[in-house]
């Protein structure tokens, strides 16, 4: 799972922290009250929006007051805690403080099942690097030994990227293996906080495991795009002189969005794991 941006009230952050549910708890209203108030307001807004006069918020209140007076209070809570900048910051802080506070975490019930690793069981990762020929065997005579020519581009795209991307190769098979990871560090609160940080605390939070799986899948997609672009470049330029004559704009045109896909990988690996509630 890509990193959630907590800096502003976006759908991913609201969903991950169950912000509407937090409002229900504060207001002591039935589950779904804040969500229903928001949905009602958005339906009214979409029906009556007008770029010249705007939407009459008081008219919406008048429409729902008789049947759902609690929606007005819930919508006011939404204004103060999600739309308001300081309110949003405080709401995020409350969520993060609670989710990493061991006193708020209930570990699984005790069982008599062994929780140690038998020393007879191999704990090795089983990782085997892909069989990639590390040496380019193409003709380098015309480049005075410098193997950055169109043949080298094709070799890198097919023999290197082709061995690590796609079904059955290391990126996607590693992502599949992550699904089996389910650590059980111990039946006490801090250990459960650590476990949740690794495997995720909610359906909307995949933890470090989910973050890593998303990163591997998106890396595979990005490198496939690079592979396609390199093969296109190798097909269009016959020799090193033509390749060196590429302008920055032309290179960007050929590579398309492949560079952007690689750049987006920097959003992963930002998760901070805390077990002390601070």
Order of alpha helices (4+ residues) and beta strands (2+ residues): alpha-alpha-alpha-alpha-alpha-alpha-alpha-alpha-alpha-alpha-alpha-alpha-alpha
